[in-house]
Amino acid sequence: MSMYQNSLRAAAIMLVLGAMLMAVTQVDATVQQSGPVQGEVLMITQGIPGTMVIRDQQGRGIILHLTPQTQMGGQFKPGDKVEATITPYGVTSVQPQQKSAGMQP
């Protein structure tokens, strides 16, 4: 692939990512809290280190910075419900969100 094609591909990816982030009503650039965060996956980059954007129950977009130390509970795609565990050291795990016992399918 030529350098020109690589540049075009990179520009297209940046445009798509920018449009997806603009679709999020409010994005918290850094998560200042510790503990679990639940939400729906809006976007995820491939590879580690990487980024996952989720929308929480209040409709806020949250950017999760994934590292080699982040334990991933599967391969996620947009629309998946996840629960991320956040510590002062970063995102320690991302797991499929468990349905509560009182919910019916």
C-alpha positions, 0 to 999 in steps of 0.5 A, a space after each residue: 500500500 502506498 504512502 498516499 493510500 495510508 494517508 487517506 486511510 488514516 484521514 478517513 479513520 480520524 473522520 469516522 472517529 471524530 464523528 462518533 465522538 461528536 455523537 456522544 452528548 457529553 464525553 468525560 475525557 478522563 474518568 475521575 471515579 473509582 469502582 464499576 462503570 456500566 454502559 453500552 459500547 459505542 466504539 472500540 479501537 482494535 489492539 492494545 493499548 486502545 480505547 473504548 467509548 461507552 455510554 453510561 446509564 445517565 447518557 454520558 460518554 466515557 472514554 476508557 483507556 485500555 492497556 496491556 494490564 486491562 483484563 478483557 472479558 471478551 471481544 466487544 463490539 458496539 452495542 454490547 453492554 459492559 461493566 468496567 472496573 476503574 481504579 486510580 491506576 486506570 481501567 483494570 477490567 472490562 467484562 460483559 454486563 451481568 443481567 440482574 436476577 429480577 430482569 426477564 429476557 
